[in-house]
Amino acid sequence: MDLFHSGHTVKICAPMVRYSKLAFRTLVRKYNCDLCYTPMIVAADFVKSIKARDSEFTTNEGDRPLIVQFAANESQVLADAACLVCPFADGIDLNCGCPQSLPPEDAATAAKRGSIVGVIFHCFSQVFAPVSWLVLQFEVVTPFEISTILSYIQLILE
């Protein structure tokens, strides 16, 4: 995205449970918000159900750039959900640490096992769109755990 190379401060509306729907994104864009996220969407439900897709994801021509945030623990499910929204979005975000109980494990555990790496690689290889991930850490981690997480992030960046 060229936003980050423009030389000005980028205003981002982060994902907010139930509040980052199209009407709210339209409002914040009127106040010069540069980039918006959707609320977190459960990828498995989104892929399985047309009703879930219709209720969880709406957009219009003025709703760009847009990042769609998913919660997923299976790489193919995330890739399938991402493929459905990619024509209407500018990136995909994987939520790996929402305070809700949807993600199956905390981000530090997933990163140590490398499962986040696999999910992100798989999605990126099928979607060819920017893929980011949200990690919230609520517990104290050791320097070893931090270095392990950073090594997996380096793998993703290479």
Wavefront OBJ file of the C-alpha trace (Angstrom):
o trace
v 0.000 0.000 0.000
v 1.328 3.391 -0.968
v -0.231 4.947 2.141
v 2.806 4.092 4.197
v 5.200 5.723 1.752
v 3.331 9.009 1.372
v 5.249 10.900 4.045
v 2.190 11.832 6.094
v 0.689 10.322 9.226
v -1.563 7.393 8.367
v -4.822 7.322 10.302
v -6.055 3.775 10.877
v -9.359 2.611 12.312
v -8.549 -0.645 14.092
v -11.007 -3.534 14.207
v -13.634 -3.165 16.909
v -16.106 -5.892 17.808
v -19.514 -5.098 16.258
v -18.548 -1.452 15.557
v -16.308 -1.659 12.496
v -19.125 -2.478 10.105
v -19.629 -0.501 6.892
v -21.701 2.332 8.417
v -19.027 3.100 11.015
v -16.202 2.816 8.473
v -18.070 5.260 6.223
v -18.342 7.705 9.118
v -14.668 7.569 10.108
v -13.626 7.969 6.474
v -15.569 11.256 6.418
v -13.162 12.382 9.151
v -10.134 11.492 7.014
v -9.389 7.994 8.237
v -6.965 6.509 5.710
v -7.294 2.774 6.351
v -10.073 0.732 7.967
v -10.404 -2.802 9.281
v -13.551 -4.885 9.405
v -14.597 -6.431 12.695
v -13.155 -9.892 13.278
v -14.934 -12.483 11.138
v -14.849 -16.175 12.022
v -13.410 -17.642 8.823
v -14.984 -21.107 9.181
v -18.505 -19.666 9.464
v -17.819 -17.189 6.660
v -16.735 -19.938 4.261
v -19.607 -22.303 5.129
v -22.538 -19.893 5.102
v -23.845 -17.393 2.572
v -25.928 -15.908 5.389
v -22.754 -15.338 7.446
v -21.045 -13.725 4.445
v -23.989 -11.406 3.842
v -24.225 -10.330 7.475
v -20.519 -10.173 8.343
v -19.017 -8.492 5.281
v -20.443 -5.540 3.420
v -18.558 -2.857 1.556
v -18.887 -0.298 -1.234
v -16.643 1.600 -3.669
v -15.749 4.275 -1.111
v -14.678 1.721 1.488
v -11.035 1.454 0.411
v -8.367 0.757 1.466
v -9.851 -1.998 3.594
v -8.296 -4.802 5.627
v -10.533 -7.772 6.438
v -9.765 -9.410 9.786
v -10.390 -13.123 10.245
v -10.108 -15.535 13.159
v -8.985 -18.918 11.902
v -6.960 -21.887 13.057
v -6.832 -23.804 9.783
v -4.759 -22.507 6.911
v -7.071 -23.644 4.110
v -10.128 -22.159 5.807
v -8.342 -18.804 6.126
v -7.215 -18.982 2.493
v -10.743 -19.822 1.317
v -12.238 -16.935 3.304
v -9.544 -14.563 2.037
v -10.222 -15.574 -1.565
v -13.883 -14.654 -1.115
v -13.118 -11.088 0.038
v -9.947 -10.279 -1.902
v -11.714 -8.644 -4.857
v -13.224 -6.169 -2.382
v -10.330 -5.678 0.046
v -6.711 -4.551 0.120
v -5.399 -7.014 2.677
v -6.135 -9.806 5.111
v -5.438 -9.784 8.849
v -5.276 -12.918 10.994
v -6.356 -12.344 14.584
v -4.039 -14.404 16.796
v -4.881 -12.995 20.176
v -8.304 -11.489 20.531
v -9.493 -11.424 24.119
v -12.482 -13.463 22.949
v -12.158 -17.222 23.163
v -12.253 -17.910 19.410
v -8.555 -18.458 18.703
v -7.689 -21.968 19.943
v -4.405 -21.043 21.614
v -2.554 -17.983 22.746
v -0.267 -16.285 20.250
v 2.974 -17.110 22.042
v 2.185 -20.831 22.033
v 1.150 -20.777 18.391
v 4.234 -18.826 17.368
v 6.534 -21.185 19.273
v 5.004 -24.144 17.430
v 5.228 -22.356 14.105
v 1.531 -22.791 13.350
v 1.034 -19.084 12.684
v 3.817 -19.225 10.110
v 2.136 -22.071 8.258
v -1.284 -20.444 8.272
v 0.083 -17.127 7.001
v 2.319 -18.718 4.337
v -0.567 -20.829 3.065
v -2.956 -17.879 2.886
v -0.394 -15.614 1.225
v 0.487 -18.259 -1.372
v -3.152 -18.577 -2.441
v -4.364 -15.013 -2.168
v -1.445 -12.832 -3.299
v -2.589 -9.985 -1.067
v -0.925 -8.414 1.941
v -1.439 -10.606 5.021
v -0.889 -9.310 8.541
v -1.596 -10.724 11.958
v -2.626 -9.334 15.324
v -0.866 -10.703 18.377
v -1.925 -9.686 21.880
v 0.281 -10.973 24.658
v -1.144 -10.968 28.176
v 1.416 -13.132 29.944
v 5.078 -12.596 30.691
v 7.324 -14.288 28.157
v 10.947 -15.234 28.575
v 13.710 -13.851 26.341
v 13.933 -17.319 24.743
v 10.228 -17.235 23.845
v 10.591 -13.741 22.411
v 13.573 -14.819 20.283
v 11.605 -17.853 19.053
v 8.640 -15.701 18.072
v 10.944 -13.215 16.326
v 12.651 -16.016 14.398
v 9.265 -17.160 13.058
v 8.407 -13.597 12.094
v 11.728 -13.415 10.241
v 10.760 -16.584 8.325
v 7.546 -14.908 7.224
v 9.353 -11.771 6.116
v 11.942 -13.653 3.999
l 1 2 3 4 5 6 7 8 9 10 11 12 13 14 15 16 17 18 19 20 21 22 23 24 25 26 27 28 29 30 31 32 33 34 35 36 37 38 39 40 41 42 43 44 45 46 47 48 49 50 51 52 53 54 55 56 57 58 59 60 61 62 63 64 65 66 67 68 69 70 71 72 73 74 75 76 77 78 79 80 81 82 83 84 85 86 87 88 89 90 91 92 93 94 95 96 97 98 99 100 101 102 103 104 105 106 107 108 109 110 111 112 113 114 115 116 117 118 119 120 121 122 123 124 125 126 127 128 129 130 131 132 133 134 135 136 137 138 139 140 141 142 143 144 145 146 147 148 149 150 151 152 153 154 155 156 157 158
